[in-house]
Amino acid sequence: MKKIRNILHTEFFRYCVIGAATTLLDLSVYYVLVEIFRYDPNICNVISISASIMFAYVANKLFVFRTHCGSFGALLLEIAKFWSSRIGTMFLEIGGVFVLTMLGWDGFASKLATQIVIFVANYLLSKFFAFRGKE
């Protein structure tokens, strides 16, 4: 039981929980826009990713990496690092969805298929780049 409790309190487990919530938000926004409102899948992808990035920054800062910035400048740098890394993986995801839909995959299946690569890339970038400067 102690081993299970230790696992539940690890940074990676917290990241998985927040990552799952972020992914659920991303997929939900995408699904509503594409399947209900019938908007273009590629535009919906940008919108859903942007919404999830905003949620992910706050959730990762507060609950996963628990960083505290000593100054406003340090906070701005952390935000810039987080957003720049997420924008990078957003382009990777947009490209992945674009290529898979061009290959004939369903838009939602393409979106799901890219999530594993994006999840791992976002964790590594957050841990070793964006939230690296814990105080």
C-alpha positions as CSV (number, residue, x, y, z in Angstrom):
1,M,0.0,0.0,0.0
2,K,2.9,2.3,0.8
3,K,4.4,1.8,-2.7
4,I,1.0,2.7,-4.3
5,R,0.8,5.8,-2.2
6,N,4.3,6.8,-3.2
7,I,3.5,6.3,-6.9
8,L,0.4,8.4,-6.5
9,H,2.4,11.3,-5.2
10,T,5.1,11.4,-7.8
11,E,5.6,14.2,-10.3
12,F,5.1,11.9,-13.2
13,F,1.8,10.6,-11.9
14,R,0.5,14.1,-11.3
15,Y,1.6,15.0,-14.9
16,C,-0.3,12.0,-16.2
17,V,-3.5,13.1,-14.4
18,I,-3.1,16.7,-15.6
19,G,-2.1,15.5,-19.0
20,A,-5.2,13.3,-19.2
21,A,-7.3,16.3,-18.2
22,T,-5.6,18.5,-20.8
23,T,-6.0,15.9,-23.5
24,L,-9.6,15.4,-22.6
25,L,-10.1,19.2,-22.9
26,D,-8.3,19.3,-26.2
27,L,-10.2,16.4,-27.7
28,S,-13.6,17.6,-26.3
29,V,-13.2,21.1,-27.8
30,Y,-12.0,19.5,-31.1
31,Y,-14.9,17.1,-31.2
32,V,-17.5,19.7,-30.5
33,L,-16.2,22.1,-33.1
34,V,-15.7,19.4,-35.8
35,E,-18.5,17.0,-35.2
36,I,-21.3,19.3,-33.9
37,F,-20.5,22.6,-35.6
38,R,-18.9,21.0,-38.7
39,Y,-16.0,23.4,-38.8
40,D,-12.7,22.6,-40.7
41,P,-10.7,20.0,-38.7
42,N,-7.4,21.9,-39.1
43,I,-8.8,25.2,-37.8
44,C,-10.5,23.3,-35.0
45,N,-7.2,21.6,-34.1
46,V,-5.5,25.0,-33.6
47,I,-8.4,26.2,-31.4
48,S,-8.5,23.1,-29.3
49,I,-4.7,23.0,-28.8
50,S,-4.7,26.7,-27.8
51,A,-7.3,26.2,-25.2
52,S,-5.5,23.2,-23.8
53,I,-2.2,25.1,-23.6
54,M,-3.8,27.8,-21.5
55,F,-5.2,25.1,-19.1
56,A,-2.0,23.1,-19.1
57,Y,0.3,26.0,-18.0
58,V,-1.8,26.8,-14.9
59,A,-2.4,23.2,-14.0
60,N,1.3,22.1,-14.5
61,K,2.6,25.1,-12.6
62,L,0.3,24.7,-9.6
63,F,-0.1,20.9,-9.4
64,V,2.7,19.1,-11.2
65,F,5.9,21.0,-11.0
66,R,4.9,23.3,-8.2
67,T,7.2,26.1,-9.2
68,H,7.4,29.5,-7.5
69,C,8.8,32.5,-9.4
70,G,10.7,35.0,-7.3
71,S,10.0,37.9,-9.6
72,F,7.6,39.0,-12.3
73,G,10.4,38.6,-14.8
74,A,11.0,35.0,-13.7
75,L,7.3,34.3,-14.2
76,L,7.3,35.9,-17.6
77,L,10.3,33.7,-18.6
78,E,8.6,30.6,-17.3
79,I,5.5,31.4,-19.3
80,A,7.5,32.2,-22.4
81,K,9.4,28.9,-22.1
82,F,6.2,26.9,-21.6
83,W,4.3,28.6,-24.4
84,S,7.3,28.3,-26.8
85,S,7.7,24.6,-26.1
86,R,3.9,24.0,-26.5
87,I,3.8,26.0,-29.7
88,G,6.5,23.8,-31.0
89,T,4.6,20.6,-30.2
90,M,1.4,22.2,-31.5
91,F,3.1,22.5,-34.9
92,L,4.2,18.9,-34.6
93,E,0.6,17.9,-33.8
94,I,-0.9,20.1,-36.5
95,G,1.5,18.5,-39.0
96,G,0.7,15.0,-37.8
97,V,-3.0,15.5,-38.1
98,F,-2.6,17.2,-41.5
99,V,-0.4,14.3,-42.9
100,L,-2.7,11.6,-41.5
101,T,-5.8,13.2,-42.8
102,M,-4.1,13.6,-46.2
103,L,-3.4,9.9,-46.0
104,G,-7.1,9.3,-45.7
105,W,-7.3,8.9,-41.9
106,D,-10.4,10.2,-40.2
107,G,-9.8,13.6,-38.5
108,F,-10.6,12.4,-35.0
109,A,-8.5,9.2,-35.4
110,S,-5.6,11.4,-36.7
111,K,-5.9,13.6,-33.6
112,L,-5.9,10.6,-31.2
113,A,-2.9,9.1,-33.0
114,T,-0.7,12.2,-32.5
115,Q,-1.5,12.4,-28.7
116,I,1.0,9.9,-27.5
117,V,4.0,11.6,-29.1
118,I,2.8,15.0,-28.0
119,F,2.2,13.8,-24.4
120,V,5.8,12.5,-24.1
121,A,7.3,15.5,-25.8
122,N,5.3,17.9,-23.6
123,Y,6.4,16.2,-20.4
124,L,10.1,16.3,-21.3
125,L,9.9,19.9,-22.5
126,S,8.1,20.9,-19.3
127,K,10.3,19.1,-16.9
128,F,13.7,20.0,-18.5
129,F,13.0,23.3,-20.1
130,A,9.9,25.3,-19.0
131,F,9.7,24.4,-15.3
132,R,13.4,23.7,-14.9
133,G,14.2,26.7,-12.7
134,K,12.4,25.7,-9.5
135,E,13.1,27.9,-6.6
